[in-house]
Amino acid sequence: MSDLWEKAADDRQSRCAIAHYLADVQDETVAELAWDLRALEYAEDENWLPSLHVNLADDYRRLGDTAKAEEHLEAARTRLRLLADDAYGELMRSAVEHVAQALAERSTRRLETSPGG
């Protein structure tokens, strides 16, 4: 994957997509958070933002940082309007609700499915 990362050095959207994917395959939440933050740094297409923010909210929730989790959950919610009323949009709306519920329960366990799908 590092080869892919280097080849995409001049392509912000590719770097965003690669980092977003790499976050989902990490075993440790701290590593997942690092890749999710990197994905957000490279995001140029606003349609990525709901997914990136819900993933960050989930990372921070699992790390016990409630304030940052709530901040990113709110950012995800406000950007849901960017998404169409289709299967992907519904997936993101559902992810926001699952993370919100886990946060309200003060759970730090990994959700059975990744918030982004």
N, C-alpha and C positions, 0 to 999 in steps of 0.2 A: 504493500500500500504506500510506502514512503516514495517509491518510484512514481506512482500516480500523483502523489501530492506535489512532488518536484516538477513533473511535467505540466501541471496545471498552475504553475507559479504566476502566470500572467492572466489567468482566467478566474476572476473572483467567483463567478457563479459555480464553476466546477469545483473550486476549493470549498465553497459553501456546501455543496452536495456531498463531497467526499468527507468532510468533517462531520456532517450530519449523520452520515452512514456509520463512520468510525465510532461515533459516540454510542450508537446502539449496540455495538459488538464488544464494548468494554466490560470486563468483569467487575471492576471497581468503580464505585460511584464518583470518586475524585477524578479518575481518568475520563469518565463519561462527561463530567462537568467541564473539564478542560476542552474536550472536543466540541461540546455544545457551545461553549463560549467562543471558540474559534469559528464555528459555523456562523454564529450571529455576527461576528466581526466582518465576515466576508459576504454577508447577505446583501444583495442589491434589489432583488425582486421581493416586493412586499408580501407576495403570496406565501413566502417561506416563513414569515414572522409568527403567525399563530402556532405553527408546529415547533419552531425554535423556542419560543417563549414557554410553551407548555412543557417541553422537555426540560428546560432550565428550571421551571417551577418544580418539576418532579425531582430533579437532581438535588436542589436545595432542600426540598422537603425530606428526602431520604437522608440528607446530611444533618438534619435538625435545625436548619436555618429558616425558621418560619417567616421572618420578615422578608428575606429575599425571595422565598417561595411565593409569598402573597404578592409581592411586587411583579414577578414574572407571570403569575397567574392572571393578574389584572391586565397586564400588557397583552397576554394571549386573548383574553376576553374582548378587549377593545378592538382587536384586529380580526376577530372572527367575521366581521362585516365584509372583509376583503374577499371572503371565500364564497363561491357559488353555493346554491342550495342543491348540492349533489352528494354523491357517496363520500367523496373526500371531505367536503365541508361538514357532513354529518359525523364523520370519523373524528375530525378535529373538535367539534362541539362536544362529542362524547368523551374525548380525552380530557378536555378541560374539566368536565363534570367529575370524572373519575379522580383526577388529581385533587380537585377541590374537596371531594368527599374524604379522601385519604388525609388531606391537610386538616380538615375539620375534626377528624378523629385523632389527630396528632400521631398518626401512623408514620413510621419511618421505614416500613418494610417495602421491598420492591413489589410493584404491582405485577400481577400475573402476565399482563401484556404491556408492552412499551406504550407510553402515552401517545406516541406518534404513529402507532399502528403496530 
